[in-house]
Amino acid sequence: MDVALYTVDEAAARLRVSRWMVYNLIRANQLRTVKIGRRRLVPPAALDEYVEQLGKEVV
């Protein structure tokens, strides 16, 4: 099943980090999100971009 947007909890589970860490990434502009009403949601592509960026930092 394709997911259009992840909740912060789902994004944290996918990245295997805490919810708090995801909010820190959002505040630091390292993880792109969209806001719908009061909800902060993470596009799957944003998670992929973040993980790809991590790979570039290691090299």
C-alpha positions in Angstrom: 0.0 0.0 0.0 1.4 3.4 -1.0 1.2 6.0 1.7 0.7 9.6 0.6 1.8 11.2 3.9 3.2 9.8 7.1 2.3 11.0 10.6 5.2 12.1 12.8 4.9 8.8 14.7 4.9 6.8 11.5 7.9 8.7 10.2 9.7 8.1 13.5 9.0 4.4 13.2 10.2 4.3 9.6 13.5 6.1 10.5 13.7 4.1 13.7 14.1 7.2 15.9 12.0 8.8 18.6 9.1 11.2 17.9 11.2 13.9 19.6 14.0 13.3 17.2 11.7 13.8 14.2 10.4 17.1 15.6 14.1 18.2 16.1 14.8 17.3 12.4 11.8 19.3 11.4 12.8 22.3 13.5 16.4 22.1 12.0 14.9 22.1 8.5 16.5 18.7 7.8 13.2 17.0 7.3 10.6 18.5 4.9 6.9 18.4 6.1 3.5 19.7 5.1 0.9 21.0 7.4 -2.8 20.2 7.0 -4.8 22.0 9.6 -3.0 21.4 12.9 -1.4 18.2 11.7 2.3 18.0 10.6 2.8 15.3 8.0 5.8 13.9 6.3 5.9 13.0 2.6 7.6 9.7 1.8 10.0 11.5 -0.6 11.1 13.7 2.3 12.1 10.6 4.3 14.0 9.3 1.3 15.8 12.7 0.8 16.8 12.8 4.5 18.3 9.3 4.4 20.0 10.0 1.1 21.5 13.2 2.7 22.8 11.1 5.6 24.6 8.9 3.2 26.3 11.9 1.6 27.5 13.1 5.0 29.2 9.8 5.8 31.3 9.7 2.6 
